[in-house]
């Protein structure tokens, strides 16, 4: 997925190399520079060094690596994780590739799958002032974290009722992470 106006420096071909009950090793193809075509000239747009490695959309605790592989350790067995590899070009355009992986353990299968998440909807999307959350009771009164397209936290707090006032945000694409005692979920929205 790319969050930008034109071309994308996407780290592609994300694959799982090794899965165990407490670790997952992934690798990917490096992102490549791209050509921006102007009216009378073309420009090479280079990729910034390093990849941001993100587990379960937790941009606050992401790591930056220069290799095209990474091993996540300290994971729980029989648990599904979402891993993202984020790259940024010299124009600050960010793109990411994501893969979901279920760790092994007694009584569970090795799987790379998409699991249907509990229904959580944000509306209106795009939004101008207030976003409303249609979410299960498990998220009632939970904490939220809103990040921009490169993972910078721009807002956080506790949900009161079923809405969040986003009128102070600049126009752009954002991710809101809802965190309860039982689970967390991330949804994106556009602020106009």
Secondary structure as UniProt FT lines:
FT   STRAND          2..3
FT   STRAND          12..19
FT   STRAND          23..29
FT   STRAND          34..37
FT   STRAND          42..45
FT   STRAND          51..55
FT   TURN            56..57
FT   HELIX           59..61
FT   STRAND          63..65
FT   STRAND          69..73
FT   TURN            77..78
FT   STRAND          80..89
FT   TURN            90..91
FT   STRAND          94..102
FT   TURN            106..107
FT   STRAND          121..123
FT   STRAND          130..134
FT   HELIX           137..139
FT   TURN            140..141
FT   STRAND          143..147
FT   TURN            149..150
FT   STRAND          153..158
FT   TURN            161..162
FT   STRAND          163..165
FT   TURN            167..168
FT   STRAND          172..179
FT   STRAND          184..191
//
